[in-house]
Amino acid sequence: MRVLLNAGDKPGAAFLRQGLEGEGYSVDVSEDGNRANPMVQEAGYDFVILDFGPSLRDGFEMLAAIRALREELPILVLTGRL
């Protein structure tokens, strides 16, 4: 399975990537939402992990843009917002 991990926190992204790759997933990391949307368009991801916190774009805006590109794509949202 191919995963897009959008996370601006480099240590956190590295930790998640290592764990996912250890389970056999192929992981691409995008450090900000400006690169995530083109990656979703160009690649055949099976799911996306979207971190709302450190992104340069608003997380809800990113979520809506990804949904507009691929409505059926599963998205796991990580957030520290309350």
C-alpha positions in Angstrom: 0.0 0.0 0.0 1.2 3.5 -0.8 0.7 6.2 1.8 1.1 10.0 1.6 2.1 11.4 5.0 1.6 15.2 5.2 3.5 16.3 8.4 5.5 19.5 9.0 7.1 18.1 12.1 10.2 16.3 10.8 10.9 14.1 13.8 7.3 13.1 14.0 7.1 12.4 10.3 10.3 10.3 10.5 8.8 8.3 13.4 5.5 7.6 11.6 7.3 6.8 8.4 9.6 4.3 10.1 6.7 2.6 11.7 4.6 2.4 8.6 7.5 1.2 6.5 8.2 -1.4 9.1 4.7 -2.7 8.5 5.3 -2.9 4.7 3.8 0.4 3.6 5.5 2.6 0.9 5.5 6.1 2.4 6.0 9.5 0.7 6.3 12.5 3.0 5.1 16.0 2.2 6.1 18.7 4.6 3.4 21.1 3.7 0.0 21.3 2.0 1.3 23.2 -1.0 3.1 20.0 -2.2 0.5 17.5 -0.9 -2.3 18.3 -3.3 -0.1 17.9 -6.5 1.2 14.6 -5.0 -2.4 13.3 -4.6 -3.1 14.2 -8.2 0.0 12.6 -9.6 0.3 9.4 -7.5 -1.9 6.5 -6.7 -2.1 6.7 -3.0 -4.1 4.2 -1.0 -4.6 6.6 1.9 -3.4 9.9 3.3 -2.3 10.8 6.8 -2.9 14.5 7.2 -1.4 16.4 10.1 -3.4 19.6 10.7 -0.9 21.1 13.2 2.4 22.2 11.5 1.1 22.6 7.9 1.6 25.8 6.1 -1.9 25.6 4.8 -5.1 25.4 6.9 -5.8 21.7 7.5 -9.5 22.0 6.7 -8.6 23.7 3.4 -6.2 20.9 2.6 -8.8 18.2 3.5 -11.4 19.8 1.2 -8.9 20.1 -1.7 -7.9 16.4 -1.4 -11.6 15.4 -1.2 -12.2 17.4 -4.4 -9.5 15.5 -6.2 -10.3 12.0 -4.9 -13.5 11.8 -2.9 -13.0 8.1 -2.2 -9.5 8.4 -0.8 -9.3 7.4 2.9 -7.8 10.2 5.0 -6.6 9.9 8.6 -6.4 13.3 10.3 -3.9 14.0 13.1 -4.4 17.1 15.2 -3.5 18.6 18.5 -6.2 21.3 18.1 -9.0 21.4 20.6 
